[in-house]
Amino acid sequence: MLVPPLVELARDVGRHLKAGHPWVFRKALAAPPKLPAGTIVDLIEQGAFVARGYYDPHSPIAVRVLTRDSRERVDPGFWRVRVERAFALRRALFEGDDVDSFRVVNGEGDWIPGVVADLYAGFCVLKLYSAGLVPHRDAIVQALAALPGVRGVYGRDEDDEDGQGPQGRVHAGEAPPERIAIRERGATLLVDVRRGQKTGLFLDQRDNRTALRRYARGRSVLNCYSYTGGFSLHAALGGATHTESVDTDRDALALARETFRANGLDPGVHDFTAKDVPDLLAQARAEGRRWGCIVLDPPAFTKAQRTVESATEGYAALNRAALQVLEPGGFLLTASCSARVSAEEFFVAVKEAAFKAKADAQLLETRLQPPDHPVQTQLPEGRYLKMLVLRRR
C-alpha cells in the first residue's frame, strides 16, 4: 500500500472532521499541496492522523473525506463496498413498493462524497461532482455495473456543471434507450437520461408527486416549472378534472405529452404551456383565472450564501402570485430545492407571501426529500429539498 501524502490542517479544523463533517475547504489547509486531482491524502493535525480523502485542486472544497479509519485503504474494494451498502439500503427501502427507479448513491449522504448515481429501470446514470473523482471513476463504474439488475452505466459526469450538456457516454454494459419507461406507484414515467436535466428526472420529488393525488382529486391543477410533467401525470391519474403544465422547455413539454399517452391519458384534454411562470401567473390574475390546486417546483433560487436574502424574496414573490390565483379551499404545494435556504427561511417567505396576497392559509404538511436521498447528520447542507402543503381558506 502506498503511503498517502500528508496534508496539515489549519488550527481547530480537525475537531469538525472528527465529528463527521466530510468537507475540507482550501482555507482550512495549512498549506494547499501541489498534487494532481484525485490523490488520496491523509489529513493530519499536529502530526496526528485525522481523516483520509481525495484531493481536488480545482474546487473550493479541497479534500472530501472518505474515511476516518487510518487502516481503511481507498482502493477498488473500498468503492465496491460503499456502493453495495448504499444499494442494500435501497433494496430494503423499496421492497414490495411499485418503484423500479431510485437514487442508488447520494454522495455525502452515503459516505461517497461527490458521487451521485440514479437507477432508471436497470440503467444507472452517474454524475461526478468533483474532478478529484475522475481517477477513481473506473472503480466506481465497476461497482455500479456489478449491482443486481444493472444493465448499463451511463455517465453524465462528462457534462457541464448542471448536467445538461450535450455529452455523456456509456461507461459499462448497454446504452440506455432514447426513452426509459419507469414505474412509479401506478404511473409510467418516460425519462430522457441523455439530454434531460441532471440525470434525467427529479427522483427526489417521487413521494411528493404521489402525495399530490389526494389533493388533486376533483380539482383543476396548475403545475408550474413542470419539466416532463410528473406532477401533472399523478394529478390526472388521481382524478384531477384538468391539468396545465407550464415550462419554458418545449422538449420537456413534448415528453410530458408522450408520458400522458403512455398512461392511457389523452394529452389533448390537458394543457401544456410553453411560458415563463411569473408571466402566466400575472396574466391569469388579470383574466380572473383560478385553479383548485397549484404546484410550484422551481429551480434553485440560490447556490451561494450571499444571495439567500434575494432568493427568499423571490420565493415570497412567486408564492404570492400563486396564492392570488388559487381558489378558496384550494391547495398549494410549494417547493424549494435551494440548499442554502433553510426550511425555516422558506416557511417565512411563504408566510410573507400569504400575508401580502391577503390569503389566510393552513399548513397541512411539511415534506422533505425521500429516504433514498439520505443526509449525513454532520452535513446539514444535504437537507436541500423542502415542500410545504397549504390550504387556502
KOLPA-659773 format. One record per residue: x, y, z of N, C-alpha, C in turn. Coordinates in steps of 0.02 Angstrom, whole numbers, plus 50000, padded with zeros to 5 digits. Example, Ala and Ser with C-alpha at 12.3 -4.5 7.8 and 13.67 -1.06 7.14 Angstrom:
BEGIN
506604971650390506154977550390506604983550390/506424988850354506844994750357506455000250394/
//
This chain:
BEGIN
500424994050000500005000050000500435006350000/500315010749953500675017049951500445021450009/500925024650040500765029050096500495035650068/499885037650085499605043950058500025049950081/500075055050039500405061150061500055064150121/500445067350164500165070450224500005077850210/499405079950231499195086850221498985089550290/499325094850310499195097750376498575102150375/498155101450426497555105450433497715111950469/497325117150454497375123250493497135121950564/497275126550608497105125650678496355124950689/496155120250732495465119150755495005116250701/495275114150644494865111150592494735103750608/495215100450638495175093250649494565091150688/494345095250736493775093250778493135092650737/493065096650685492475096050642492495089550602/493075087750579493135081450541493045075450586/493295075850646493215070250694492475069350711/492095074850709491375074450723490985071550664/491315071350605490985068250548490875072650488/491065079150491490975083450433491435081050377/491165080450314491555077350261491945082150216/491905088650228492225093450182492795097150216/493325098250177493885102450199493985107850146/493835113950162493925119450114494655121250109/494845124250054495535125950041495835130150097/495455134950122495705139250175495805135550241/495535129450246495615125450307496245121250306/496635121750252497275118350249497835123150268/498315120650305498875124850325499245127350264/499335122950214499665124750151499415120050097/498985122350051498735117949998499305114749959/499315108149952499865104849918499805105249842/500345104049807500345103649735500315096249715/499695093849711499565086749696499035086249642/499055081049601498535080249549497855078649579/497325080349542496645078949564496565071349574/496235069649628496105062649643496605059349689/497155062749705497645059949750497335058649818/497425052649843497195050949910497695053749960/497445057850007497885061150055497655059550126/498135059850172497985059250243498005066150274/497455067950305497415074450340497665073550411/498125077850430498415077250497498355083850534/498375083350601498365089250644498905088350696/499405092650693499995092150737500295085150733/500325082550673500645076150661500205070050670/499605070950698499155065250713498645064450657/498505058250638498015056750585497315058950606/496955062050559496265064150572495785060650523/495955060750459495495057850409495875056750344/495565052850299495845051450233495325053250181/495545056450127495075058450075495415059650009/495035061949959495335063349894495395070849884/495925072749849496105079749840495855082449774/495605088649775495375091949714495665099049713/496175100149673496485106849671496065112149636/495525109949603495115114549563494495117049600/494355114349658493735115849693493875119549759/493405123949780493485126849847493495121549902/493155115849889493195110149935493815106149914/494365107249949495005104349928495045096849941/494745094649996494755087550012494055085350034/493825079850007493195076850030493385070350067/493155069850128493355064450172493015057850152/493405052650148493145045950132493125041450194/493595042350239493615038050299493995041550354/493815039950416494185042350474494565036550507/494595030950471494955025050495495615024550456/496165025450491496825025350458496995018550428/496635013450450496775006650424496385005150360/495905009350342495485008050283495815010650220/495965006050174496275007750111495755010250061/495935015150021495495017649968495735014549903/495435008949885495605005049825494945002949792/494954999149737494324997149706493844993649754/494114989949802493684986649850493324991549895/493634997149910493315002349950492685004849917/492745006749852492165009349816491625004049809/491824997749798491334992349790490924991449854/491254991349911490904990349974490434996149989/490655002349977490225008049990489605007949945/489695006349881489135006049834488655000449852/488924994749871488494989049889488074990649951/488374994049999487994995850060487435000750043/487585005550000487075010349980486505006849944/486665002149900486154998549862485734994149908/486054991049958485684986750005485154990850042/485314996950059484815001250092484225002450046/484345003849982483795005049935483364998849926/483664993149922483274986949915482804986149974/483044987650033482624987150093482074992450092/482244998550070481755003950069481175002650022/481334999649964480824999049912480564991849903/480724987549949480474980649945479704980649947/479394977749896478664977449892478344983749866/478734988849851478474995149826478464994949749/477974998249719477924998349646478375003949619/479025002949630479525007849609480125004049582/480345005749521480935002449494481505007349480/481435013449505481935018549493482035022649556/482675023749573482825027149635483555029349634/483745033449682484445035549689484825029949724/485345027449691485755022149719486275024949766/486595030449745487115033649785486965041049789/486925043549851486785050649862487375054149894/487945053749862488535057449882488705056749956/488795062449988488985062550059488495058850103/487865058750084487355055250124487475047750128/487855045050081488035037950081488785036950094/489105042250119489825042050132490235040450069/489985042950012490345042549949490325049649919/490685054349950490605061449933490735063049860/490285067049831490355069249762490075064649710/489835058749730489585053849683488825053449687/488495054349630487775053449626487635048349571/487235043349588487045038149539486305036649547/485935037349492485215035949492485085029849448/484635025549471484455019549434483775020349403/483745019549336483115020049299482965013449265/482555009349297482345002949267482934999049239/483454998449278484034994349258484614998249229/484515004649213485055008749186485285013749238/485925013349255486205017649306486525023749273/486345029649297486605035949270487045039149323/487675040249305488185042649352488355049949340/488405053649395488625060649392489145061649446/489735064049426490265065549473490315073049483/490365075249545490355082349561491035084849585/491565081449567492245083749584492745080749535/493215084949514493755082549471494175077349508/494155077549573494535072749613494275065649608/493685064749578493405058049571493585054849504/493815058749457493945056149389494435050349390/494995050649427495455044849428495145038549459/494595039349496494275033749529493635031549493/493495034749437492865033449402492795026149381/493315023249354493265016349331493065011649388/493355012649447493185008349504492465009449525/492235015549523491535017049540491065013949489/491235014549425490815011649372490775004049380/491345000849393491344993549402490904991549460/490924995449514490504993849572489764994549555/489584999649517488885000549497488664995149448/489094993549400488914988549349488814981649379/489124980349436489074973749467488444972949510/488064978349519487454977949561486924973649526/486524970049564486004965749534485524969749491/485394967349430484894970349387485134976149346/485754978449355486014984149316486214981849247/485904984849196486044983049126486584987449095/486674993449121487174997849093487285003749139/487875006749132488055012749170488205018249120/487825023649124487895029249078488135035349117/488655038649092488965044149128488715050849106/488445054649152488305061749139488855065949171/489375062749197489925066249229490375069749179/490245068849114490625072349063490295079049045/489725080449074489325086249054489545092649088/489165097849075489295104249108489075103849181/489145109449217489025109549289488325107249309/487825108849268487145107049286486915100349257/487385096749225487185090249198486715090749140/486725096249103486255097149048486615097948981/487255096448978487635097248917487485091848867/487765092248807487615087648753488015081148756/488475080648804488915074848806488625069248848/489065065148875488845059248911489025053148871/489175047648905489375041648868489245035348909/489245029848873489155023348905489815021348939/489785019949003490375017749039490415010149044/489835006849045489834999549052489164996849028/489164990848999488544987448980488184990648922/487524990348925487104992648870487025000348870/486915003048811486735010148805486005010948823/485825016248858485115017348875484725019148813/484085017248809483675019348752483515026748755/483245029348701483075036448698482575038248753/482115033748767481625034748820481625028648864/481725029548928481675024048976481005024649012/480595019449008479955019349043480065016449113/479905020449164479995018249233479325017749268/479295013649320478695012949361478735017349423/478185020749437478165024949496477465024549526/477345019349565476725018649604476095019649561/476025015349513475425015549471475485020049411/476045023249402476145027649345476755025349305/476755026949241477335025749198477615032649178/478245033749195478575039949177479095038549123/479135042749073479645042149021480225046849037/480835044149035481425047949056481935048148999/482195054048986482735055148939483375056248978/483765050848988484365051449029484945054448990/484875055148925485425057948884485415065548884/484815068448877484775075648870484365079048925/484055075248968483645078149021484055081649074/483725085249117484065088849171484345083949221/484915085949251485275081849300485395074849270/485115069549301485205062849273484615060749230/484125065049220483555063449178482885065049210/482825064049275482195065249310482355067249382/481895070949413481995072849482481675067549527/482065062349541481815056849582481665058949653/481955064549675481835066849744481125069249755/480745070449700480055072549708479555066749702/479805060649701479365054849692478795054649744/478965055149807478455054649859477975060549856/478225066349837477795072249831477325071749771/477575068649717477135067649659476545063049677/476695057749712476155053149729475695056049783/475985060149828475565063449879475075068349848/475255071149790474815076049757474135073049739/474115066549728473485063449705472895065049750/473015064649816472445065749862472215072949863/472665077549846472465084649845472165086749778/472345083049725472125084949658471435082149640/471205077249676470575073949658469995078949652/469675078949593469105083249582469265090549573/469915092149561470105099149556470505100349491/470515106649470470965108649415471655109849445/472175107849408472855108149435473305112049388/473665116749416474175120549380474855118149405/475255115449360475925112849377476445117649349/476745121649392477235126749371477945123949373/478335125649322479005122749313478945115149307/478515113149262478275106149259478785101249234/479305103649197479795099149166479415093849125/479505087449137479185082349096478505080149122/478215084049168477515083149186477365077849238/477845075949279477715070749329477165072449377/477155078549403476615080549449475945080649412/475945083049350475325083349311475045076349300/475495071749283475275064849271474945061849333/475275062449390474985059549451474335063049469/474295069549457473665073049470473105070349426/473245069349362472735066749316472535059649335/473025055549352472865048649373472495048549439/472595053749479472255054149544471555057149541/471335059049482470655061449474470575068949466/471115072449447471045079549433470585080549373/470205085849375469745087149319470115089749257/470685093049268471075095849213471755097749241/472285096949199472945099049220473235103749168/473645108449191474015112749146474745112649168/475185110449123475905110049136476245116049104/476635119749144476945125849119477695125449126/478045126449071478775126349072479025129949009/479625132649012479905135948952480245130948907/480355124848930480705119548892480185115748849/480175117248784479685114048740479815106648732/480455104548733480605097448727480335093648788/480395096648847480135093448908479375092848904/479045097948878478315097648871478105092348820/478495091648767478345086348718478405079448750/478905078548793478975072148828478415071148878/478165076548907477595076148953476985073548916/476875075948855476315073448815476395065948800/477005063848783477135056748772476985052648834/477175055348891477065051848955476315050948968/475915056148954475195055448962474925049848918/475155049548855474925044248810475125037348836/475725036848864475975030448889475555027848947/475175032348979474745030449035474005030049016/473875030048951473185029548927472785035848936/473125041648944472785048048952472845052148888/472315055448869472315059548809472615066348824/473225067848799473525074348813473125080148783/472695078548736472305083748704471795087048749/471615083748805471135086748851471485090248909/472145090548906472535094148956472955099448920/473215104148958473605109548928474345108848944/474765110348894475485110248902475735116948875/475905121448919476015128448902476745130348906/477025132548850477715134848849477725142348866/477845143848929477815150848950478195151649015/478435157649027478755159149090478235159349146/478365156049201477855155249254477615161949282/478055166649302477805172949328477355176649279/477515176249214477095179449164476405176249161/476395169649164475745166049161475325167749222/475635167849281475255169349342474975176449340/475385181049316475135188049311474565188549262/474615185149206474085185349156473445182049183/473535176449218472955173049246472585177449297/472955181049337472635185449385472245190949350/472545193749297472215199049260471575196549227/471575190249206470995187349172470495184149219/470675183749283470215180749332470225173149331/470745170049303470795162749303471025160249372/470755154449393470955151549456470995143949450/471375140949495471445133649497471305131149567/471105124849571470955121849636471575118949669/472115118149631472735115449659473315118149617/473835120649649474415123349614475045120149642/475485118049597476135115349616476685120149594/477105122149640477695126249625478325122249639/478685120549588479315116749596479865120049553/480075126149572480545129849531481265127249539/481705129149493482415127649502482675131349564/483265129349587483565132649645483635140049632/483435144049682483485151349675484175153949695/484565149949731485235152049750485665145949765/486315146749752486795141549770487355144549814/487265150749834487775154149875487445157749934/487785157849989487515160950050487385168350040/487795171650000487725178949992487075180949957/486755176249923486135177949886485515174949918/485565172649980484995169550013484425174550022/484595180750040484065185650052483665187049989/484015187849932483655188949869483255182849849/483515176849865483155170649850482505170149889/482525171849953481915171449993481405176549969/481645182349947481195187249918480875184549854/481275180849815481005177849754480475172549769/480605168449821480105163449841479465166849864/479535172249902478945175849927478535178549869/478865181549820478515184449763478165179049722/478495173449710478205168049671477595165149706/477655163849771477095160849808476515165749815/476675172049821476135177049823475735176849758/476075176649702475735176449637475305170149630/475555164549656475165158349652474555158649697/474625161049757474065161449803473505166049777/473705171049738473205175649711472765172449657/472975166749630472555163349580472345156449604/472385155249669472165149049699471455149849725/471035145249708470335145649731470275145049807/469785148149837469655147049908469555139549920/469865136949971469835129849985470335125749944/470715129149901471195125649858471855124249894/472265120049862472885117749892473485120449853/473995122649889474625124749860475175120049885/475515116849838476095112649854476705116349828/477095119149873477645123549853478315120949879/478805120749834479445117649850480025122449842/480565120949878481205124249870481745118849870/482185119149819482745114549817483405118249828/483355124349855483955128349870484235126149938/484805122849937485095120349999485265125950048/485445131750021485635137350064485045140650099/484445139550073483845142150104483575136850152/483575138350216483365133450266482605132450263/482375127150296481665125850298481295131550332/481585134450384481265139950420481245146250376/481795147650340481805153450296481295152750240/481215146650215480725145450162480015146450189/479885143850249479225144750279479065152050289/479555155950313479445163050324479285166550258/479615164550204479485167550138478765166050116/478545159950127477865158050107477355161550152/477515162050216477075165650262476995172950241/477545176050221477525182950197477105183450133/477165178350090476775178250028476025178050043/475835173850091475125173350109474865179950136/475275183250177475075189650206474955194850150/475435195350104475375200350051474835198750000/474675192249993474135190249948473455190749982/473455192450047472835192850086472465186150083/472865180850091472585174050087472715170450153/472205169550193472275165350253472415158250231/472905155050262473095148350240473245143850300/473125137450290473305132350339473895128350313/474385126950356474935122550338474735115350355/474675111150304474455104250314475045099450321/475565100550282476135095950283476785099750271/477315097250301477995099350284478365093050262/478575092950199478865086850171479595088250152/480015083050158480715083550142480895078450087/481545077950071481755073350020481635066150043/481555061449997481385054550015481995050750043/481885044850071482425041250105482965038550060/482855038249994483415036249950483865042149935/483725047949966484165053849964484375055550035/484725050850069484885051850140485365057750151/485355060250212485765065950231486235063950288/486865065350280487345064250334487215069350389/487145067050450486935071550504487415077250516/488045076350501488535081750511488585086450452/488165085450401488165089850342487455092250330/487235097150368486535099450361486395102350292/486915104250254486815106650186486485101450142/486515095150163486205089850124485455089850126/485155093550174484425094150178484205099750133/484185098450069484055103750021483325104450002/482945098949999482265099149972481755100250028/481335105250018480785106650063480145107450022/479595104750046478955106050015478435107250070/478055112650060477505114350106476855113150069/476375110250104475695109450077475235113850117/474925118750083474475123450115473785123150085/473295124850125472605125350102472385132550112/472135135550059471885142450065471185142250094/471045146750140470385146950173469845148750123/
//
